[in-house]
Amino acid sequence: MNADTSTQRIYLDHAAATPVWPAVREVSNEVLQLVGNPMSHHASGRRTWHKLKAATQSLAQLLGINQSELVVTSGATESNTFAIAGALSNPAARGRLLLSALEHPSVVRAAEQYAPAGVEIVRVPVQKNGIVSPETLEQLLTPDTLLVSVSAASHELGVIQPIRRIAQRIRRYNTSHNARILFHTDASQLAAWEKVAPHGLGVDLLTISGAKVGSGTGTGLLYMKTGTNLQPLLPGGGQQLGRRGGTEDLRAITALAVGLRETWRCLPKHSPRIRLLRDDLVNQLHAVFPDIEYNQHPEGLPNIVSLTLTGIDESAAVYALDAAGIEVSTGAACSGAKENLSSLIAIGRSKKEARATLRLTLGWETTAKQVKEAVRRIGPVLTTARTRNLRTKTLKSTGEALAQAYSSRYTESTKETRV
């Protein structure tokens, strides 16, 4: 029996985190019944070690890489930080670090925090369609460039970047200038809809987030090409060939392997349908708001809608839509307003337009009925948000006050626990 969609909450924030696959729930429950450290030399330890080995072998096979090139992490933020910080670990380093204008906040913040004083952070501009020109990027390379980071697909605009062509340019530059420029790509969003093969892309470092492939939050990986040596963030006890210490999270690793397998197995069935639903959502919203403007690349990821509707306050609109049972975002869930603005400004939006932009993202569970119902609710809410701007700003302030109050209570309770 189908539930009435008019009474359901509708989740349109899959680019932040996707529902966990049923197979992931099943394997997680199995693993949670086990006890034992994979490094222990008794029966329970050996049992968990064999499970761990099978999961890492599965991940390596899915990616088409050697197991020695795989580092399992707690998510994309750790992977990105490891890639950036590891490449900049020498405090005497001098040169350049190139980041595309559409990078995820975790990449930007890692660069800002770990770049030594002698390293210049250069933002690579994008074209109006959000694509990085390989030719433009090559012109910014210098023999002392340490690393280039370009997201394979934008978390806000869905733009898919020409990673292979960029990698070719960097390799050619390295050869002709006797340089050693590393190339990193955050493929978290791309891997949610397209199988990625690090060796085929030609990158040195590649990030994937388990939260984007139905494995649950707290899971991720970093591909590290053979011969690429990074200073570990967590030396610990020498696990994962000394590149990430600490007892391995068997549940997270097995969940990541199964989630990635299920995502790539089901892509042929879901991707075309989701693209049609996305286009239908765009058309239905345009019928309600003829002046609405869209920022996503039409040939990019199949699930992302980035809309600008002048007259709304993005944060207030998110609160109001949430009250109506529609869950959307203004951009990356873990970013602040500054990062959300920068991506939109990079493609030519003004600050005013950027502050009137919402991101709606679909997933494999999204249905045509949900899209229709979402539009039915979104229309009145955004209309009200435009005509009663002061009231929605009050709603924003109220929501921020509640969030701050919760944060304060959490901090106090944490302090009490530690005493």
C-alpha positions in Angstrom: 0.0 0.0 0.0 1.4 3.4 -1.1 1.5 6.1 1.5 -0.1 9.5 0.8 2.7 11.7 -0.5 0.8 14.8 0.7 1.6 13.8 4.3 5.2 12.7 3.7 8.4 14.6 4.1 10.2 14.7 0.8 14.0 14.5 0.8 15.7 16.5 -1.9 19.2 16.7 -0.4 20.9 13.6 -1.8 24.1 15.4 -2.7 24.6 15.9 1.0 23.9 12.2 2.0 22.1 9.4 0.2 19.8 6.7 1.8 21.7 3.6 2.9 21.3 0.7 0.5 19.4 -2.3 2.0 22.4 -4.5 1.3 24.6 -2.1 3.4 22.2 -2.4 6.3 22.4 -6.2 6.1 26.2 -6.4 6.0 26.5 -3.8 8.8 24.3 -5.8 11.1 26.3 -8.9 10.4 29.6 -7.2 11.1 28.3 -5.6 14.3 27.9 -9.1 15.7 31.6 -9.7 15.5 34.1 -8.9 18.2 37.9 -8.7 17.9 40.6 -6.4 16.7 41.9 -7.3 13.2 45.5 -6.9 14.6 44.9 -9.5 17.4 46.4 -13.0 17.0 43.5 -15.0 18.3 40.4 -16.6 16.6 38.2 -13.5 17.0 40.9 -11.2 15.7 41.6 -13.5 12.7 37.9 -13.6 11.9 37.7 -9.8 11.7 41.0 -9.6 9.8 39.6 -11.9 7.1 36.5 -9.8 6.8 38.6 -6.7 6.6 40.8 -8.2 3.9 37.8 -9.3 1.9 36.2 -5.8 2.0 39.5 -4.0 1.0 40.0 -6.4 -1.8 36.5 -5.7 -3.0 37.1 -2.0 -2.9 40.3 -2.3 -4.8 38.7 -4.5 -7.5 35.8 -2.1 -7.9 38.2 0.8 -8.4 40.6 -1.2 -10.6 43.6 -0.4 -8.3 46.1 -2.3 -6.2 45.2 -2.7 -2.5 48.4 -0.9 -1.6 47.0 2.2 -3.3 43.9 2.3 -1.1 43.5 4.2 2.2 40.1 3.9 3.9 39.2 7.0 5.9 36.3 8.5 7.8 34.9 10.4 4.8 35.7 12.9 2.1 36.8 15.6 4.4 39.5 13.4 5.9 40.5 12.1 2.5 40.8 15.7 1.0 42.6 16.9 4.1 45.1 14.0 3.9 45.7 14.7 0.2 46.3 18.4 0.7 48.1 18.3 4.0 50.2 15.4 3.0 51.4 17.1 -0.2 52.3 20.3 1.8 53.9 18.5 4.8 57.3 20.0 4.3 57.4 23.3 6.2 60.1 24.5 3.9 58.0 23.9 0.8 57.8 26.8 -1.7 55.7 27.2 -4.8 52.0 27.0 -5.8 48.9 25.1 -4.9 46.2 25.3 -7.6 42.5 24.8 -6.6 39.6 25.2 -8.9 37.1 27.9 -8.1 34.4 25.2 -7.4 36.3 23.1 -4.8 34.5 21.7 -1.8 35.1 23.6 1.4 37.1 20.8 2.9 39.7 21.2 0.1 39.8 25.0 0.5 40.1 24.9 4.3 42.8 22.2 4.3 44.8 24.3 1.9 44.4 27.4 4.0 45.3 25.6 7.2 48.3 23.5 6.0 49.9 25.5 3.3 53.3 26.8 4.6 54.1 30.5 4.4 56.0 30.0 1.2 53.2 28.4 -0.7 50.8 30.5 -2.8 47.2 29.3 -3.1 45.9 30.1 -6.6 42.2 29.6 -7.5 41.8 28.4 -11.1 38.9 30.2 -12.8 36.0 28.4 -14.5 34.1 29.3 -17.6 30.5 30.6 -17.5 29.3 26.9 -17.7 31.5 26.1 -14.7 34.0 24.0 -16.6 37.7 24.3 -15.9 39.6 24.9 -19.1 42.6 22.6 -19.3 44.4 25.2 -21.4 43.9 27.9 -18.8 45.0 25.6 -16.0 48.1 24.6 -17.8 49.1 28.3 -18.2 49.0 28.6 -14.4 51.4 25.7 -13.8 55.0 26.5 -12.7 57.9 24.2 -12.1 57.5 24.6 -8.4 53.8 23.9 -8.3 53.2 21.2 -5.7 49.7 20.1 -6.3 46.5 20.7 -8.4 43.1 19.9 -7.0 40.0 19.9 -9.3 36.7 18.2 -8.2 35.6 15.7 -10.7 32.0 17.0 -10.4 30.7 20.1 -8.6 28.7 19.4 -5.4 26.7 22.6 -6.1 26.3 22.8 -9.9 26.7 19.2 -11.0 29.4 20.3 -13.5 31.6 17.3 -14.6 35.2 18.4 -15.2 37.5 17.1 -18.0 39.7 15.3 -15.5 41.5 13.1 -18.1 42.4 16.1 -20.2 43.7 18.0 -17.2 45.7 15.1 -16.1 47.3 14.8 -19.6 48.3 18.5 -19.5 49.9 18.1 -16.0 51.8 14.9 -17.1 53.0 16.7 -20.2 54.1 19.7 -18.2 55.9 17.4 -15.7 57.8 15.7 -18.4 58.8 18.9 -20.3 59.8 20.8 -17.1 61.2 17.9 -15.0 58.6 18.7 -12.4 56.6 16.6 -9.9 53.2 18.2 -9.7 50.6 15.9 -8.0 47.0 15.9 -9.2 44.1 15.3 -6.8 40.4 15.1 -7.6 37.5 14.8 -5.2 35.3 12.4 -7.1 32.7 12.0 -4.3 29.8 13.5 -6.4 30.8 11.8 -9.6 31.1 8.4 -8.0 27.5 8.6 -6.9 26.4 8.4 -10.5 29.3 7.2 -12.6 31.9 4.5 -12.1 35.3 6.0 -11.6 38.7 4.4 -12.4 41.7 6.3 -10.9 44.2 4.7 -13.3 42.1 5.6 -16.3 41.6 9.2 -15.1 45.4 9.6 -14.7 45.3 11.2 -11.2 47.7 10.7 -8.3 45.1 11.1 -5.6 41.3 10.6 -5.6 38.7 11.0 -2.9 35.3 9.1 -2.6 32.7 9.7 0.1 30.6 6.8 1.4 27.8 9.2 2.4 27.3 9.8 -1.4 27.1 6.1 -2.4 24.6 4.8 0.2 27.2 3.5 2.6 26.3 5.8 5.4 28.2 8.8 6.9 31.7 8.3 8.4 33.0 6.3 5.5 35.4 7.3 2.7 38.6 6.5 0.9 41.6 8.0 -0.7 43.3 6.5 -3.7 47.0 7.1 -3.6 48.9 6.2 -6.8 51.9 3.9 -6.2 55.0 6.2 -5.7 52.9 9.0 -4.1 54.1 9.4 -0.6 52.2 11.6 1.8 52.9 12.4 5.4 50.1 10.6 7.4 47.7 12.6 9.5 47.2 9.8 11.9 50.5 7.8 12.4 48.9 5.7 15.2 49.9 2.0 15.3 50.9 1.7 11.7 47.7 0.3 10.3 47.0 0.6 6.5 50.8 0.4 5.7 51.5 3.2 8.2 49.4 5.8 6.2 46.4 5.9 8.6 46.9 4.6 12.1 44.1 3.4 14.4 42.0 0.2 14.6 40.2 -0.1 11.3 36.4 0.4 11.4 35.3 -2.9 10.0 31.6 -1.8 9.7 32.5 1.3 7.8 34.9 -0.4 5.4 32.5 -3.3 4.6 29.6 -0.7 4.2 31.7 1.3 1.8 32.5 -1.7 -0.3 28.9 -2.8 -0.5 27.6 0.7 -1.0 30.0 1.4 -3.9 29.1 -2.0 -5.5 25.4 -1.4 -5.2 25.6 2.2 -6.6 27.6 1.2 -9.6 25.5 -1.9 -10.2 22.3 0.1 -10.2 23.5 3.1 -12.2 22.2 1.9 -15.6 18.7 1.5 -14.2 18.4 4.7 -12.1 20.5 7.4 -13.8 18.4 8.0 -16.9 15.2 8.0 -14.9 16.6 10.5 -12.4 17.7 12.8 -15.2 14.2 12.8 -16.6 12.8 13.5 -13.1 15.3 16.4 -12.7 14.2 17.9 -16.0 10.6 17.5 -15.1 11.2 19.2 -11.8 12.9 22.1 -13.6 10.0 22.4 -16.1 7.3 22.3 -13.4 9.1 24.9 -11.2 9.5 27.2 -14.3 5.8 27.0 -14.9 5.2 28.4 -11.4 8.1 30.9 -11.5 8.7 32.1 -15.1 11.6 34.3 -13.9 13.5 31.4 -12.1 17.0 30.9 -13.3 19.1 27.7 -13.2 22.8 27.2 -12.5 23.4 23.5 -13.0 25.1 22.2 -16.1 22.4 20.4 -18.3 24.8 17.7 -19.3 26.3 17.3 -15.8 25.2 15.1 -13.0 21.7 13.8 -13.4 20.3 14.8 -10.0 21.3 18.4 -9.2 19.1 21.4 -9.6 20.5 24.8 -8.6 17.9 27.5 -8.8 18.1 31.3 -8.3 14.9 33.1 -7.5 15.4 36.8 -6.9 13.6 38.1 -3.8 14.1 35.1 -1.6 16.5 34.7 1.3 18.1 31.3 0.8 18.5 30.4 4.5 15.0 31.6 5.3 13.6 29.6 2.4 15.3 26.4 3.6 13.7 26.8 7.0 10.3 27.6 5.5 10.5 24.6 3.1 11.5 22.4 5.9 8.4 23.4 7.8 6.4 22.3 4.7 8.1 18.9 4.7 10.5 19.6 1.8 14.2 19.1 2.6 16.6 21.1 0.4 19.8 23.0 1.0 21.7 26.1 0.0 24.8 24.2 -1.0 27.3 21.9 0.6 25.9 20.7 4.0 29.3 21.3 5.7 30.0 24.7 4.2 29.2 28.2 5.3 27.7 31.0 3.3 31.1 32.2 2.1 31.8 28.9 0.2 28.3 28.7 -1.2 28.7 32.3 -2.5 32.1 31.6 -4.1 31.0 28.8 -6.4 28.1 30.8 -7.7 30.1 34.0 -8.1 32.7 31.9 -10.0 30.1 31.3 -12.8 29.0 35.0 -12.9 26.3 35.3 -10.3 26.2 38.4 -8.1 26.3 38.2 -4.3 22.6 39.1 -4.3 21.7 36.3 -6.7 23.9 33.8 -4.8 22.0 34.6 -1.6 18.8 33.8 -3.4 19.9 30.3 -4.6 18.7 26.8 -3.5 20.1 23.4 -4.3 17.6 20.5 -4.8 19.1 17.1 -5.4 17.4 13.8 -6.3 18.3 10.2 -5.5 17.5 6.7 -6.5 14.5 6.6 -4.2 13.0 9.8 -5.7 9.7 9.2 -7.5 7.6 11.2 -10.0 4.9 11.5 -7.4 7.3 13.1 -5.0 8.5 15.6 -7.6 4.9 16.6 -8.4 4.1 16.9 -4.7 7.3 18.8 -4.0 6.4 21.4 -6.6 2.9 21.7 -5.2 4.4 22.7 -1.8 7.4 24.7 -3.0 5.3 27.1 -5.1 3.3 28.7 -2.2 6.3 28.6 0.2 8.6 30.5 -2.2 5.9 32.8 -3.2 5.4 33.8 0.4 9.1 34.0 0.9 9.3 36.6 -1.9 6.2 38.7 -0.9 6.8 38.6 2.9 10.6 38.9 3.0 10.6 40.4 6.5 8.7 37.5 7.9 11.0 35.0 6.4 14.0 36.9 7.7 12.4 36.6 11.1 12.1 32.9 10.5 15.7 32.7 9.6 16.7 34.5 12.8 14.5 32.2 14.9 16.1 29.1 13.4 19.6 30.4 13.9 18.8 31.3 17.5 17.5 27.8 18.1 20.5 26.3 16.5 22.8 28.4 18.7 20.9 27.5 21.8 21.2 23.8 21.0 24.9 24.2 20.3 25.4 25.9 23.7 23.5 23.2 25.5 25.5 20.5 23.7 28.8 22.2 24.6 27.8 22.5 28.3 26.7 18.9 28.5 30.0 17.8 26.9 32.0 19.8 29.4 30.0 18.3 32.3 30.6 14.8 30.9 34.4 15.4 30.8 34.6 16.7 34.3 
